[in-house]
Structure formats: C-alpha cells, structure tokens
Amino acid sequence: MMEKMVIENFRSFGDKVEISLRKFNVLVGPNNSGKSNFLDSLKFLSETVKDSISNVLLRRGSYKSIVFNGEEDREIGFRINARIENSNIEYYLKIGLGNNPREEYLKLDGKELIRGKYGKGQYWNNDEEKYEEFDHPEHSSLEYETRRVHPLQLKFRKILEAIEVYNFELPKLRQKVKIGEVTRLNRDGSNLSSAIHFLRNKDREAYEEFETLLKTAVPEVKYLETPPTAQGEANLEIVEENLDKRIDLSEMSDGILWLLAHIYVFFSLEPPSLVCLEEPGSFVHPRVLQLLVNIFKSVDNQVIVTTHNPFFVNLVDPEDLIIFEKIEGKTRCKKIEKPEEMKERIIKDVPLGEIWYSGEIGGVPR
C-alpha cells in the first residue's frame, strides 16, 4: 500500500508537496485546487512502467504542458513510500525536458535495488546477488528490468501498473458495446455494459454479489440482466418489483448507471491496486452515499476519491480527509491536525461535512 507521495513541479504542484495516504482517502478542496492533478500524477507514474517517458509526456501534450507554470527549466520529481509484506519501499523518479529519466532509484528497507541517472545505472540482480549495468534512455528501470530482480520490486511495479483513475461520463456509461472479455473498466466507463456481461458469464458468484449491492442501494430493483443485442452488443436491463417492463441502458436513471459503474470497479476480474474516483457522490441520493463509503472502506483495494459533497464528507473519518488549497498559484495539501479531538466534536456537535463546508478547516473557495 502507498503510504506517502511527494510531488514537485508537476502541474500545479510548484513546490515539494508531501501527501500522506491511508487505505481510504477523500480529497476535498475548491475547483482548480489540484485534486485532479494529484490523481494525474499517480496515473503518470503508472504509465511510465508500461511505456516510454516520451510517450507518456506526448499523451499530455508536451513537457511544457505538465511542468509547473510551463517553466521548462524546472525538473519534475515524484517520490513514493510504500509498505509491501512488512517491508519499506522508496521509489524516486525525476524527469526534465529531454534526456530522461534524470534520476531514478528504488530502495527496499534502505538497500538500493535501482540507482541511475539519465537512463543509465545499476540494478540489483537478485539471483546472482550483484549489481548489473543498465542503459535504456527514456524508460523507467521498473519497466525494463523484470527478470532476476527482487520479488518485491516486481510487486511494487505491479502496484504502479495497476493504478486506475476513473472519471465516468454518463453518455459513455449508456453505450452498448461489442461483447468481449472485458476485465476492467475504461477510464470513462464506456465499456460498462460489456464488462458487466462478461462478469455475469465468467464469475456468477461475484455477479450475484454485485447485483445484491445494487438491490441494496435501490430496493425496487428485482434483478439485473445482460442480454445481447441482435448486433452482438452487450445491453443491460433492469426489472423492477411489481412491474413487467424491462428498463434498458437508454432508459435507466443516471443514479443507477452511476452506482453500477462505481460498484463494478471493485468486481473487476483484474482489480486495480489503487482505485481513484472523481466525484463518486454525484447523481445518487445522499442516503445511498453510506453504501458507497462502506464499499470503499471494505474492499482490499486502496481507494482515493474526490468530492465537493458535504453529505459525503459527513460519512468519512477525519483521518481520511486530505485538504487541497491553492496559494499564490501553487497547490498545498494538509490533513486535520488533531483528528481524535475532531472525532469527539463530531459526535457531540457538528458533522464533519458542515465543519469543512464552513471553511473552518480550509479547502473551500476564498
């Protein structure tokens, strides 16, 4: 699990910003305060273990597009501290305008497994217990070095690789797409119908659990079906209690579609290690938010969500909250300083969402 991340000069993170993470994390703050930029930093790192750094940059336009204030002489730095099987992992990656990676290292309980600059360096050959040279410009060593390395290095790589950032779009959720072996949702949810169809046919037990959660949130739902269309596309249909008419994707309420997508994420046949969700509290009744929060807290995945909804904040612990603000154009992050005292106050006095909304702890428009 990731326990801490330090970001420097990436998008709105103009100075070094340290962010402590828990298993469940809730990001609050005004629009344009840097919440989505933080999620993109995670996705950026995930992409560097699957593709060249130059391609990862190209997908975002250019280096100038993502470096703070477009100042190309600045270098972007990321540091992650993670805990895997009772061992401490520390990973650092620095990039600049060309000639990348500028610097990279990976430490396991203080021992260097990777150390390099400008795409050259050494990695630890765990089989032969010695350092070997590497030379692969524009690529992370985590991407290239996958044989004879320490098992925990491979596990850390898989954690980064499996990060997913979701920003669902309702029109995309309504799409009927070709039936196929879909094991994970697209970022926008555009393959939802096919993903649920495949889950139903591949793992009936998991599908029934998935369906039960939907019926818990919306009790009038009798069952959910996944009939194929004549064109070989996956469709979704809901049958309500006391009604014969089937409601398909084109007629489903926004709220039900939103719930289907957010619940399915955790039933993926290839579940993400870290699930990031933009505004999961949209489109659903405030009383249903408790079900979503319970799911987010109970799953094995590490979860990060963003919200502007005080009702959602009411349902989380003070320790879960990460407060984003922008000061003089730069993102700042903080936690509630005395969470235990805040818990006592919440029990006796005011819900956490109201305290946040009032501006007392920051993270609101100025």
N, C-alpha and C positions, 0 to 999 in steps of 0.2 A: 504494500500500500504506500502511496505517496504521502509523505508527512510534511514536506516543505518544498516550496519553489521560490527561487529568486530570479527576477526578470530585470534586465537592464537595457534601455534604449529600444525596446520593441514597441512599436506603435505609440500609445500614449504613456508608456512607462519610461519617462525621461530620466529618472534616477533609479538606483537599485531599490527594488521593492521586494520585500520578503513576505510571503504568504504561507501561513501555517494551515495545513489541511487535516481534516478528520475523515472518517468513513462517509459521513453525510455532511454536505456543506451547502449553505444558502448564501448567495451573493445578492446584496441589496445596494442600491445607490441610484442617483439620478441618471436619466438618459445621458449618454455620451461620457460617462464617468470611467469607463474602461472595463466593464464586466465582460462584454463580448470579446474585447481584445485579449483578456486573460484566457478565455476559452480558446481563442485562436492560437495563442502561444502554445497551448497543450497540443492542439491539432498540428501545428507547425513541427513540433518535436516528433510527434507520431509519424509524420510524413517523411522525416529525414532518415528513419530507419527502414524505409521502403523505397526511397527514390533519391536521386542526387539532390544536393542542396540547391544547385542552379535551377532544377526543375521545380522544386518546392517554392523558390522565390518567384519564378516565372508565373506560377499559378496565382500569385498575389500581385502581379504586375511587374515589380522590379524591387531591387533593394531599397531604392528611394521611397517606394510606397509604404514600406513597413518600418523603416528606421525612424526614430523619434524626430518629428518636425522636418523630415526629409533631409536631415543633415548627414550626408553620405560619409563624412569623415568619422562619424561615431561607429563603434562596434557594438553589436547586439550580443548579449550574454544570457544564457539560461543555466541555472543550477537546480538540480532535483536531489532531494534527500528522500530515500525510500527505505522501508523495512520489509525484508523478504526472508522468511524462515529464520527469524531471530537474528538476522544479520543486517548490518547497516550498509546501504548503497549510497554513494555520492557520485553524481554524474554532472559534468560541466561541458557546455558547448559554446564556443564564441565564433561568430561569423562577422564578415565585413563585406565591403564592396569588392568582390572577386577574391581569388586565391584562398578558397575555403576548404575545410574549416580552419579558422585562425588558430584555435586551440581546442583541445578535447582531452578529457580524462575521465576515467571510471575507477572508483575506489571501492573495495569490499572490505569493510572493517578496517579501513585505513591503508590497506595494501593496494597499490596501483595495478589494475588489470589492463588499462589502456592509458597511454600517455603519448600525445602527439601535437604537432604544430604544422599548419599549412599542408595538411593531408599526409604527412609523414610522421613516423614514430615507431613505437613498440607496443605489442600486446602480449599478454601472458598466455603461453601455451601450457594449458593445464595438464595435458597428457605427459609432456616431457619436462614439465616444471622448469621452464626457462622463458625468457623474453625473446620474441622474434620481431623482425622488422616488418613494417607495412608501408605501402606507398600507393595511396588511392585518392588523389585530389578530387575535391567536390563531393566526397562521400563521407558519411559518418562511419567510424570504425565499427559501430554497432550494426550497421547494415552489412558491411563486408565480412567482418570476422565472425563466423558462426560455427567453425569446426575447431575442435581441440581447445575450446575456451572453457572457462569455469561455468558449471551448470547454472549458477545464479546470475551470471552475465546473460545467458540465454533467456532466463526467466524475466530479467529486467527488460531485455529487448522486447519480449512478447507483451509485457505490460504496456510499454510505449506504443508498440504496433497496434494494440487493441483498443486504444483510446478512440472514442467516438463522440462527436459534438453534433447534437441534433437541434435543428431549427425547423420544426414541422410547418408546412404550409397547407391550409385546408383544401384548396383546389387540387393539390397534389395527392392528398390523402384519399380523395374521391376517385382517383384514376383506377380504371380496370386495366390491368397489365397482363401480359402473357404469363401463363403458368410456368413455373420453373423451380429449381432448387434454390430458394432464397433463404439464407441462414442469418441474414442481418438486414436491418432497415437501411435504406438510403438516408442521407443527411436530412432531406426534405420530406421523407416519408412516402415518396412516390411509388414505392413497391409494396405498400402495406397489404393490399388485397392478396398479392401473390405470397407474401411472407406468411400470412395467417393461413392461407390454403395449404402451404407446404407443411406448416406446423401441425395442422389437423391430420394430415395424412402420414406424417413421419413419426409423431410422438403424441398419440391420442391422450395419454395420461396428462401430459403437460398442457395440451389443448383444453382439456376439461377443467383444469385448474385455472387456466387463463379465462375461460368462459365463466367460471364461477365468480371470479373477481369482477368481471363486467356486470354480472347479475347482482352482485352485492352493491355496486355503485348505482345501478339502475334496476330496481326490483321488478319493474313491469316487463323486462326482457325475459322471455321464456327460453329461447335458445338462439344461438348464432350459427348460421350455415355458410358454407363457402362453395356454392355451386358454380361450375364453369359456364361461360357463355358459349354460344354456338361458334364464336371465333377463337375459342381456346384461351380466353382470358379469365382471370380469377375475379369473381364477384363476391361480395359479402351481402348477406341477407339476415335481417333480424325478424323474429316472430315475437310479438308481444302477447302477454297473457290476455285471454278473453277476446282475441282478435284473430282472424284468419289471414288477413292481408300481410304479405311479406314486404318488408321495407328494405330496399336495396341501397347500394352506395350513394346513388344520386339523390335519395330521399332522406338519408339518415341525418339526424341533428348534428350540428357542429360539435356539441358536447360529447356525444357518443363516439364520434370519429376521433376526437382528441383523446378520450380515455383509451380507446382501442390502441392507438399508437403508443401512448405512454406506458400502458401495461405491457404491451407486446415486447418492448425493448428488453425487458428482463426475462422473456421467454425465448429469446433468440437462440437458435441452435449453436451459434458461435457467439456467446455473450461477450460484450466489451468488458475490458478490465476496469475502465473508468468511463462512466456514462455522464455526459454533460448535456443538460437540457435547458433550452431557452424558454422561459415563461411557461412552465407546465401548468400553472394555475389558471391559465386563460380558458374561457369557454365552458367552465364547469361550475356547478353550484358550490357555494362556499362550504356546505356540509359534506360534499364529496371530497373536498381537499384532504380531509383527515385520512381517507383511504389511500390517496396518493402518497401522502407523507409516510404512512405506515409501510407501504410497499418500499419506498425509497430507503427507509431505515432498516428494513428486514432482509433485503437482498444481500448476496455476497459481494456484489459489485461496489466499488467506491463510486459515490454519486456527488455531482456538483450541479446545482440548479441556480438560475437567476429568477428574480421575481420583483415586481412592483406592487404586489398584492399584500396589504396588511393582514388580511384574513389568513393567508398562507404563513406569514411570519408568526402569527399567534400560535401556530401549531408546532413550532420548532423550539429547540433548546437554545439558550443564549450562546452556548459554546459553538453552535452550528453556524452562527451568523458571521459573515465576512463583509465589512462595511467599506464600500468604494466611494471615493470622492475625487474630484479633480481640483487641484490648487495650482494656480498660475500655469494652467495647461498640462499639468503632469498628474497622472493617476497616483493616488495614495490609498493604501489599504490598512485596515485595523480591525481588531477584534474587541469585543466588550471586555473591559479591563477587569471587572470583578463579577464573573458570571454567577457565582454562588449567591452573592448579595442580590443580583438581578433576579434570580430564581425565586428568592424569598419575597421580593417585591411583587413579582408576577402573581404569586399565589395569593398574596394579601390584597393587592391593589389593582394594578393596571395590566392588561395583556401586552405582550412584547410588541405586537404589531402596532398598537397605539403609541407605545413609547418611541418606537422607530419613526412612525408617521409624524409625531410631534416635532421631530428634529432634535430631540434631547441627546441621542447617541450619534447623530450625524447621518450621512447617507441620504440626504434629501436635497431637493433643489434649493439654492440660496436665494 
